[in-house]
């Protein structure tokens, strides 16, 4: 039989986990393959890119959507179990679970957004459902797919970062800032201070060889929102260093009071939340690598333009 699409796999995948136990995704994938009677050739079928197996990729996307919308939880890497929400959805949808069903949960829209920032700029359009795809041009479908893939990568990057040690996170933050271009190309421009940090500062980037211009860094691997008191402490550390620049980066977010305070203090303090950090990591290749490059080409009308002033009708 044809390999089922990822939405068709959602309900069977939940059913496979309805006992509430921990299930390695590898075992669930094998169970689904048997349930759909997939042949060895079908299981070996590759995506057009040739870099992943079609069935495994579709199971992965089904799992990702169920996890991101709270129907599954992940107690450890590559292991999942059903949640109370997952049981409720399973009971209320006896035939099919797909993106239309998951659309009732705000987490779906949050996950599908290419950038989940809280700035005044309008958020990027969410990835379309199956019905909406029929109304899009091929170029629009490519762009929608790109945004969806990037959103998934961003969420995965942030989750992996949050699982690391504070020491790892401090170094990661410095790696991101140097990748952006702070400190130039000099070795040793960025220094992690760690527990020996001077006055509550986790790291420093020297933008010139003599260290006359420095950026002080605070890195917080937190899940809770960072409030104004933490920004005030960092401001105090900057003032003690007679610094003119500071960057406060967290895996979580900032309260409204913290943002307002940072906007009105001197020295200037730049705040970077978890979502923006993940975007910066992707943009500057920190912790990610290029899987494949596509070059989308279009017709060069200038090449085919007629040199004859009266030849406009020749190609019309």
Helices and strands as residue ranges (DSSP letters): H 8-16, E 23-24, H 25-35, H 40-44, H 54-68, E 72-76, E 79-82, H 84-92, H 99-102, H 106-112, H 130-133, H 138-162, H 166-180, E 190-192, G 194-196, E 203-206, E 214-220, H 228-240, E 245-250, H 256-262, E 268-272, H 274-283, H 301-304, G 311-315
